[in-house]
Each structure stands twice: as C-alpha cells, then as structure tokens.
C-alpha cells in the first residue's frame, strides 16, 4: 500500500485544522515564511491563523503534492517528522499556493507557505 493513504491524509488535514483552531502553530524558518507572507500581501503576525484556516478549508486529499511515503524533516525542531505538502488554488491570493507542514503532539509546524513554484523540466 502506498502511503499516505486517503484515510491518513484526511486525518492529517483534520489534525492540522484542529491545531490551527487551537492556535498551536509553530514556524520553521520564520524569516523565510515572513518574506513569503510579504510577497503574498498578508501580515504574518495578525493574519497567519486566518490564512491557514482558509487554506485548510480549501484543501482536499487530491491536493497532496508530496512523496509516497512522505519525506521526513531534517530541521532541528521537527527532525524525523513526516512532511505533508499540498498545492491549492487560493481565492484569497488569486494564485496556487504551496504549503508544507508537520504535525507533532497536537501542534502544526509550518515549514512552507508561498506561491506555488513548479519545478521546470529541462529539455
């Protein structure tokens, strides 16, 4: 069976929504996420939870953009945790957004949140 399954992804999205609702959100590479927030035009300090709530509401299992099985993080605070990336069309920002997170003990660790930057294939 290929991981993550639809059931597993559904659970990850449910847990991510709960973490955001509870305000249990931590940032990896805060400076990078802040730069991406400026590029998108929102205030990371006052609007991040609202942005994440909207984004997660728009996300379905079919938006999963990661490896099977999921990659594991090498970043200190979340080293070894599985990473869950998604690409979603955002009505708020009028573009496709890429976001990636890990979950640990009821908390969401935001790794990336920026305009989707598809990898271009070389010819």
C-alpha positions, 0 to 999 in steps of 0.5 A: 500500500502506498502511503499516505493513504486517503484515510491518513491524509484526511486525518492529517488535514483534520489534525492540522485544522484542529491545531490551527483552531487551537492556535498551536502553530509553530514556524520553521524558518520564520524569516523565510515564511515572513518574506513569503507572507510579504510577497503574498500581501498578508501580515504574518503576525495578525493574519497567519491563523486566518490564512491557514484556516482558509487554506485548510478549508480549501484543501482536499486529499487530491491536493497532496503534492508530496512523496509516497511515503512522505519525506521526513524533516531534517530541521532541528525542531521537527527532525524525523517528522513526516512532511505533508505538502499540498498545492491549492488554488487560493481565492484569497491570493488569486494564485496556487499556493504551496504549503508544507507542514508537520504535525507533532503532539497536537501542534502544526509546524509550518515549514512552507507557505508561498506561491506555488513554484513548479519545478521546470523540466529541462529539455 
